[in-house]
Amino acid sequence: MKSFSGKGLVPPDIAGTTVFLIAVGVGAAGTVLLATRFGFPVSTTHGLVGGLVGAGLVAAHGQVDFGRLGGAFLIPLLVSPFIAFALGLILYGFFTRARRKLGLTKESCLCVGEQRACLPASVLAASIGGAALSGGPAGPRLMVAASEECAEIYTGRVLGISAQKILDTGHILSAVAVSFARGLHDTPKIAGLLVAAQIGDT
């Protein structure tokens, strides 16, 4: 509430007032809506910071403390992507090495669309291995699957569990964690504007 009320960023007689906070909220909402409409990357934090600066420049006649703006908002916004990239690179390298050490490999499937091509059996056997067509243990397997199943999959098992199932579960948990983090991070910022506006009215 303190960060997004404008206190320390604009003069005290403007920070926290209902009109100022409404301007910040409308500016941030407009930015997010336009960016979403045109497919631009967007963040509510960036929208709110822009709303604070824009409303502050107009309401305070340019009296915005850009030093505080940099320390409280801009530096974290600039540094956090590099931290996330570094952590992602470290984790990706760790899991890649772990996959190789466990002997887990990837398989690809051949997707056949609506336009089918007829190939002689001899050519097909030569391309995918005669042992696979005859039911032998060697060579790739020829399978028919739905289009949504046609993707790279991981083979092998870890602690008796399919590696692909572990990966799919990890993707689901990752999506849940990101959704929770977004809600936990963004909701208080909007609520902070509403609370600050109520305090400004009292």
Contacts in CASP RR format, 6 or more apart in sequence:
PFRMAT RR
TARGET T0000
AUTHOR 0000-0000-0000
METHOD contacts of the structure
MODEL  1
MKSFSGKGLVPPDIAGTTVFLIAVGVGAAGTVLLATRFGFPVSTTHGLVG
GLVGAGLVAAHGQVDFGRLGGAFLIPLLVSPFIAFALGLILYGFFTRARR
KLGLTKESCLCVGEQRACLPASVLAASIGGAALSGGPAGPRLMVAASEEC
AEIYTGRVLGISAQKILDTGHILSAVAVSFARGLHDTPKIAGLLVAAQIG
DT
1 192 0 8 1.000
1 195 0 8 1.000
1 196 0 8 1.000
1 199 0 8 1.000
3 72 0 8 1.000
3 73 0 8 1.000
4 24 0 8 1.000
4 48 0 8 1.000
4 52 0 8 1.000
4 189 0 8 1.000
4 192 0 8 1.000
4 193 0 8 1.000
4 196 0 8 1.000
5 15 0 8 1.000
5 16 0 8 1.000
5 21 0 8 1.000
5 192 0 8 1.000
5 193 0 8 1.000
5 196 0 8 1.000
6 15 0 8 1.000
6 16 0 8 1.000
6 20 0 8 1.000
6 24 0 8 1.000
6 52 0 8 1.000
7 15 0 8 1.000
7 16 0 8 1.000
8 15 0 8 1.000
8 65 0 8 1.000
8 68 0 8 1.000
9 15 0 8 1.000
9 52 0 8 1.000
9 56 0 8 1.000
9 64 0 8 1.000
9 65 0 8 1.000
9 68 0 8 1.000
9 69 0 8 1.000
9 72 0 8 1.000
10 20 0 8 1.000
10 52 0 8 1.000
10 56 0 8 1.000
10 59 0 8 1.000
10 60 0 8 1.000
10 63 0 8 1.000
10 64 0 8 1.000
10 65 0 8 1.000
11 60 0 8 1.000
11 63 0 8 1.000
14 20 0 8 1.000
14 56 0 8 1.000
14 59 0 8 1.000
14 60 0 8 1.000
16 196 0 8 1.000
16 197 0 8 1.000
16 199 0 8 1.000
16 200 0 8 1.000
17 200 0 8 1.000
18 197 0 8 1.000
18 200 0 8 1.000
18 201 0 8 1.000
19 59 0 8 1.000
20 55 0 8 1.000
20 56 0 8 1.000
20 59 0 8 1.000
21 193 0 8 1.000
21 196 0 8 1.000
21 197 0 8 1.000
22 197 0 8 1.000
23 51 0 8 1.000
23 54 0 8 1.000
23 55 0 8 1.000
23 58 0 8 1.000
23 59 0 8 1.000
24 48 0 8 1.000
24 51 0 8 1.000
24 52 0 8 1.000
24 55 0 8 1.000
24 193 0 8 1.000
25 48 0 8 1.000
25 51 0 8 1.000
25 193 0 8 1.000
27 47 0 8 1.000
27 50 0 8 1.000
27 51 0 8 1.000
27 54 0 8 1.000
27 55 0 8 1.000
28 44 0 8 1.000
28 47 0 8 1.000
28 48 0 8 1.000
28 50 0 8 1.000
28 51 0 8 1.000
31 42 0 8 1.000
31 46 0 8 1.000
31 47 0 8 1.000
31 50 0 8 1.000
31 51 0 8 1.000
32 42 0 8 1.000
32 44 0 8 1.000
32 47 0 8 1.000
34 40 0 8 1.000
35 41 0 8 1.000
35 42 0 8 1.000
36 42 0 8 1.000
44 186 0 8 1.000
44 189 0 8 1.000
44 190 0 8 1.000
45 73 0 8 1.000
45 77 0 8 1.000
45 186 0 8 1.000
45 189 0 8 1.000
46 77 0 8 1.000
48 189 0 8 1.000
48 193 0 8 1.000
49 69 0 8 1.000
49 73 0 8 1.000
49 74 0 8 1.000
49 77 0 8 1.000
52 69 0 8 1.000
53 64 0 8 1.000
53 69 0 8 1.000
56 62 0 8 1.000
56 63 0 8 1.000
56 64 0 8 1.000
57 64 0 8 1.000
99 154 0 8 1.000
99 163 0 8 1.000
102 158 0 8 1.000
102 163 0 8 1.000
103 156 0 8 1.000
104 154 0 8 1.000
104 155 0 8 1.000
104 156 0 8 1.000
104 158 0 8 1.000
104 163 0 8 1.000
105 154 0 8 1.000
105 155 0 8 1.000
105 156 0 8 1.000
106 152 0 8 1.000
106 153 0 8 1.000
106 154 0 8 1.000
106 155 0 8 1.000
107 152 0 8 1.000
107 153 0 8 1.000
107 154 0 8 1.000
107 155 0 8 1.000
108 152 0 8 1.000
109 143 0 8 1.000
109 145 0 8 1.000
109 149 0 8 1.000
109 150 0 8 1.000
109 151 0 8 1.000
109 153 0 8 1.000
110 150 0 8 1.000
111 147 0 8 1.000
111 150 0 8 1.000
113 147 0 8 1.000
121 133 0 8 1.000
124 133 0 8 1.000
125 133 0 8 1.000
128 139 0 8 1.000
128 140 0 8 1.000
128 142 0 8 1.000
129 138 0 8 1.000
129 139 0 8 1.000
129 140 0 8 1.000
130 139 0 8 1.000
131 137 0 8 1.000
131 138 0 8 1.000
131 139 0 8 1.000
132 138 0 8 1.000
132 139 0 8 1.000
132 140 0 8 1.000
132 141 0 8 1.000
132 142 0 8 1.000
133 142 0 8 1.000
153 164 0 8 1.000
154 163 0 8 1.000
154 164 0 8 1.000
154 167 0 8 1.000
155 163 0 8 1.000
155 164 0 8 1.000
156 162 0 8 1.000
156 163 0 8 1.000
157 163 0 8 1.000
158 166 0 8 1.000
END
